Amino acid sequence: MAYLRTRLAALGIFGFSLLLLVPPQFSFAEPPQKQDIYHLLEIHRYSQAEQLATAFLAAHPGDCGANAMLGLAFRGQQKLGPAYRAFHAAADRCPQSLAAVEGAAEAAFLLNRPDTKSLLVKVLELRPGDETSHAMLGAVDARSGDCAGAVENYAKATGKISGNEAALRQYGGCLLAVGMSADALPILAQLLSLKDDSANRVALARAQHLAGDRKSALATLQPLLGPDTRDSAALLLAAELHEADNDTPKAVALLRRAIEVDPHNVGAYLAFSEISFNHGSFKVGIDFLNIGIRELPSEARLYLARGVLEVQTSQTDEALRDFEKAHHLDPQLSAAQDAQGILFTQKHDSAAALALFEQQSRLHPNDAMVQYLYAEALSEAEAQQGSKLLDKALEVARRAVTLEPGYQAARDLLCVLLLRHNDFNATVEQAEEALRRDPYDEVALYQEILAERKLKRVDKTQALIKRLQEIKAHNQQERTKYLLEEAQPASPVPN
């Protein structure tokens, strides 16, 4: 018997081609059952093919080709469960049969079965480089949250996914998730060309923003920002873009509009609280968060954000209640306990703060914020207890920066710790990286000045001092330029 390859037309998300063990020609001089099964499949008479294959297998239960053809008959009738079992039976008996393994993999994929990935890996062992299998593996990885795996597999299947919206959306989203925003741009642009809708337009704009092209991001969003828009996601992203361009009044107006059109958009309340924090308008931020909590009383992040602002206004008892409420609503929200640690620190209970941060660091080893706060607590304890904690603080601060290279506060802390450790050249290196990411980073520049003084590089030190004076003047102007008006809200959305 010879191998005959047949391709099914666009079945499932990607379609799948299967190899069948069948004779190349019909000859009724021999028992005709398998030839008849093949013929019925070829003319799409799947029900009759199922009957004949079932009868044939009753007499020949170990025939892999017949089991594969039975799987095809079931697949043609959209009977995915029976198709999976038939193909799997063939694959169990003939593990090197590409027809059986491919059929089982496709059915498992469509049924979202847990063995889908292992079956697809087996297909690739039998047929290395198969783009269809890599495309399916990309989808499986994306479903499970393994974006690194999804990116790796989708990159090997670009020809198969170029016209598939679901695959392009997963690929682009995972590229953003792993920090490859520039690589996501052509993928999300292709997705938008296939389907120009709000979700795809916002996704491309976000990628442009993350890639540092805010002008293009705003241009992409523009069709969604008309006076009658009710697209809160577009409004929220536009607000973020304007705030990044130091246009806080425009950002605030867009956030107000986002809350008006969607009072349940938690991101809008959180973004407003962040702007309030950055501009020192804590009371306005609390007012907005009060509205958000009335709308979303079970949203832990709103209590956490309100607690952070309450700390700034010395409402420590209220803040502690909000942090405890946030942790009660969502025990996985590590930041809630981090915030309690901050409060302990502010109350000068450094031992309690350090113990809490150490526990959270173990529970959340890949959370950059947790590692930063633990390093900060170690730094403060080291200042009181001596240098025995300095090495640990440096280790944790480096971990935070490795996890999130753009985490400016963590990099600033690393500069401080390196200087304290007398690693002056390393201090300069980290400070320069911090200033490359934020040219107005006073903390980093000050640590660099101190390090250059220790290195006795007088000319460079003087130039840095002049630069620090310019930065201080700029930052002071920015802090006061857009101070938000502190007033009680006169309507459901503060004006």
N, C-alpha and C positions, 0 to 999 in steps of 0.2 A: 504494500500500500504506500502511496506517496502522500506527502503533505500538500494540502491545498489551502491557500490563504483566502479568507473572505473578509470583507470589511462591512460592518454594520453602519448604517447611515445615521450620523449625528444623534447617537443615543446618550442620554445623561447630559452632564455639563460639558464634557469634552468629546464624547463619542469614544468608541473603543474598537480596535480591530482584533480579530481572533483567528487563530490557526485551527483548522479542523483536520482530523485524521480521517480522510475519506478516499475512496478510489477515484482516480482521475476520470474514468469513463464508466457509464452504466453497462452492466452485462447481466442480463437476466438468466444467463446460463448458470450463474452462481446464485446462492440465496440472496434475494433482492432487498432485504430489509434495510440495511444501512444506506444503500444507494437511494432507496425510496425516501428515507428520512432526509437525506441531503437535498433531494429534489424538492420535497415539500418546503424545506427551509428556504431554498432558493426562490420559490414563488410566493413566499410569505404566508403559507398556509400552516401557521404555527400550531393551531389546535390539533390538526391531524398529525403533524410531526411529533407533538407530545405523545399522542396515543401510540404511534408506531414505535417511538423510542422507548416508551415504557414497556411495551410488549417485548421488544428486542432485549432490553436489559433484564427482563424476567428470566430469559434463557441464558443471557451472557452478562451477569452482574459485574464482572470485572473489566468490562470494555471501556477504556478511557474515552475513546472517540465517541462512542454512543452516549456516555454520560455528558460529554461536552456538548453534543448536539441536543440532548434533552435540556441542558441549561440554556441553549440558544432558543429553543422552542418556548421555554418559560419566559425568557427575556423578551421575546417578541410579543408576548401577551402581557407584558408589564407585571409579571408575577415574580417580583424580585426575590422574595424569600425562598421559594422553591428553586429559582435559578441559582441563587447562592449555594444552596445545599447540593444541587446537581454538579455544579462546577467544582465545589469543594471535594465532593466524593471522587471526582476524576483526579483532582490535584493530589489527594491523599494516596491514591493508588499509583499515580504516575507523576511524581513531583517534578520531573523534568519536562512535562508537557506544557509548552507555552500557552496552548489553547485553554487548558484547564485553569492554569494559574491566572492568566489574564482575565478570563471570565469571572473567576471568583473575586479577583481584585476589584473589577468594575462593579459587580453586584454589591460587594462589601462597602465600596465607596458610596454608592447611592443609598444604601441602608444605614450609613454612618456607623458601621460596626467597629468594635475596638481592634480587630485584626487587620483592618484595611492597610495600615502602614507596613506591617510585616509582609503582606501579600504583594504590595507594590514594590517593596525592596527585592522580593524574590523575582518579580518580573524583570527588574533591572539587572539582576544577576544573569537571567536567561537572555536578555536583550539589552545590553548596556547602552546608555545614552538615549533611551526612548523618551522623547519629549512629552508624550501623553502621560506616561507614568510620573515623570517629574512634575508635570502640571498638577496631577492629582495629589502627589505628595505635598506640593506647596499648599494646596487647599486643606489637606489634613492637618498640616503643621499650623496653618493660620487658625483653623477651628480650635485647636488645642492651646492656642496662645504662644506657640513656639515661633516667634517672628523671625528669629535668626535662621531656623530651618526653612521657613516659608520663603525667605529671600533667596537662600541658596538654591532651592529647587525651582522657584519661578524663573530665576536667572538662566536656568538650563532649558527653559521651555517657552522662550519669548515668541517663537513662531506659532505655538499652539494657543497662546492666550491673547494674541494681539487684538482679536475681535470679541473677547469675552469680558463683559462688564464685571461680573462677580470676581473673576480672577484678577483683573486689573485693579479693582478696588482693594482686594486683599493685599496684593503685591505692593501697591502704593502706600497703603496704610502701614504695612509692616516695615517698609523702607523708612518711613517717618519714625516709627517706634524704635528702630535700632539706630537712629541718628543719621541716616543717609538721605537727608532732605534733598540735596542736589540730584541724587539719582532718582528720587521720587518724581521730580518735575516732569520728565518726558512721559512717564507712566500715567500720571494723573492728568496731564494734558491730553493724552490719547483717550483716556476714559471720558473726559469732558467732550471730546469730539464725537464719541460714540453716543453719549447721552448728556445733553446740556440741561442739567437740573440743579437745584439749589445745593444738594448734598455734594455733588461732584465739583461744583464751582467753589464751594467753601473749602473742600479738601485741597484743591489746587492752590487756592489763596493761602491756606495755612502752610503748605509746603514752600511757597514763595517767601512767606514771612520767615520761616525757619531757616531758609537759605540766605536770608539777609536782604531780600529784594522787596522791601515794603511798598515801593511805588507800584510794582507789577501786581502785588497782592491786592492793593486797593483798587487798581484798575480791573482786576478779575472780579472783585466783589461788587463793582459799581452797579451792574444791572439788578442787583438784589437790594439796593439801598434807596429806592425811590421813596417819595413821601408817604405812600400807602403800604409800604412793606410791612409784613408781619413775620418776617424771617428772623427770629431771635438769634439763631446761630450766626448768621451773617452780621447782624448788628453787633454781637459780642466780639467777633473777630475784628471788625472794623474799629471798635473802641480800643481793642488791644493795640492795633496798628497805630492809631492816632496818639495813644499814650506813649508808645515807643518813640514817636516823632516829637514828643514834648508838647503835643496839642491837647492838654488835659481838658479844657472846656468842651472841645468836640467829643472827646472820649466820654466825658460825663453825660453829655446830651444823648449819645448813642446808647449808653447803658440805661439811662432813664427810659428811653424808647423800648429797649429790649425787655425791661421789666413790665412796661405797660402792655406789650403785645403778648408776653408770656410770663405771668407772675410766678410760674413754677420753674423758671430757668435758674437753677441754683448757681450756675456759673456767673450770671450777671451780678448777683448779690456779692459773690466772692470777689469778683473783679472790682466792684465798687469799694468793698472794704479794703482791698489792697491799695487802691488809689488813695483812699482816705488815710491809710496808715502812712504811705509814702509822703503825703503832703501835710501830715500833722493834723488832719481834721478828724480826730477820733470820734467826736460826738456825732457828726454826720454819718460816719460809717456805722456806728451803733444804731442810729435811727433806721438806716436802710436794712440792717440785719434784723432788727425787730420786726419789720414788715415781712422779710423773708421767713422768719421763724413762725410768724402767724400763718403764712401760706404753706410752709413745709415744716410742721412741728417735729417731724421724725428725721430731719436731715442733720446728721452729726456735724458735718463740716461747718454749718452755719453757727452752731454753738461754739465750736472751736474758734472760728474767726471773731465772733463777738467777744469771747474771752480774751483774745489777744489784744483787742482794742481797749477792753476794760482794764487790762493791766496798765496800759499807757495812761489811763485817767485815774490810776490809784484805786480803782474799785476791785481790790484784791479778793474780797469775799465773793462778790458776784462772779468774778473771773473763775475762781476755783469751782464754784457751782456749775458754771458753763463747761469747764474742762471735764468735770466728773460726768455731766450729762452727755457730752460728746462720746466719752469712753463707754458709757453705759449703752448708748444707742449703737455704737460700732466699735467693739473691742479691738478690731483689726486696724483701726485708725490710730497708728502709732503716734502721730503728731499730737493727739490729745494728751497722752501721757508725757510726751516731750514738753508740751506747754505747761503741764503741772510741774515738770522739772524746772522750767524757766521760773515759775512762780516761787518754787522752793529756793532757787538761787537768789531771787530778788528779796526774799524774806531772810536771806543769809543762813539758810539751812543747807549748806553745801554738801554735807554727808548724805542727806536724803536725796538731793538732786543728783549727785554722782551715782548713787546706787540705782536710781531709776533709769538714768541714761545708760548705765552699763548693762542693765537687764534688756533695755530696748535695743541696744547695739547687738546683742546676741540673737534676739528674736528677729531682727530686721537687718541682716548683714549686707544687703544690697540696697538699702535706703540711704542715699547720700545725706539727706537732712538729719537722719538719726545719727549717722557717724559724725557729722559736723558738730551736733549738739553735745555728743559724748566727748569729742575732742576739746570743745570749749570748756566743758565741766572739768575735764582733766587738767586743762590749762589753769583754770582758776584754783583748783585744789593744789596744783603744783606750786603756784605762787605763794600759797600759804604754808605748804608742808616741805618745800625744798625740791630739788631737781629729780627725785626718784621717779616722778610721774611724767617727766618731760619726754622721755623716749616713747612711752606709750601714747602720749598726746600726739606726737609727731606721726607715729604709725597710723593712728586713726584719722588724723587730718589728711594724710596722703591718700588713705583709702577713700575718703569723701571726694577728693578732687579727681581721683581715678574714676570713680563711679559717675561723676558729673563734672566734666572739665569746665563747664561754664558757670559753676556754682561760685559766685564771686565772694560771698562771705567765707566760704571754706578756704578759698585760695588766700584771702587776706589773713585768715587765722594761721595758715601754714607759713606765711611770711613772718608773722609775729613769732611763731614757735622756732623757726629756723634761726632768726636773729637771736633769740634767747639761748639757742643752742650753739651760738657762735659760728654758724655755717653762713658766713657773710656772702660768699659767691653764690651759694644756693638761694639765699634771700633775694639777691639782685635778680637772679634768673626768674624766680617765681613772681617777683614784683613786676618785672617787665611783661611777663605773660598776662598778669592781671590787668595791667595798663593797656595792653594790646586789646583785651576784651572790653575794657571800660576805661577810656582815656581820662575820666574824671574820678578815678578811685583814689581818694585821699589816703586811706589807710595803707594801701600798697605803696604809694609814693613815699609816704613818711618812713615806712620800714626800709625802703631802698635808700633814702637819704642817710638813715642811721648806719646802714651797712656800708655805704660808700665812705662815710666818715671813718669807720673802723678800718677800712681798707686804705685810708689816707689818700683818696683820689679827690683832691681839693677842687679842681676845676669842674669835675662832674657834679660834685656835691653842690657847688654854688649854682650851677645851671638847674639842678633839681629843686633847689629851694625857691628859685624864681618861678619855676613851673608850678610848685605847690601853691604859691601865693595866687597865681592866676586861676588854678583849679578851685581854691577856696572861694574866690570871688564869684566864679561861675556857679558853683554849687549853692552858695547862699542866695544868689539871684533866682535860681530855679526853685529853691525851697519856698520862697515867698511869692513867686510870680503867680502861681495858680492855687493859692490857699483857698480851699473850699469854704463857702459860707456856712457857719455853724448856726443852724436854726432848726426848730421843731418842724416836722413835716406837716404841711397844711392840707395834704390830700393823700390818698393811698400810696402815691409815689411822690417823694419829697420834691418840691420845686425850688 
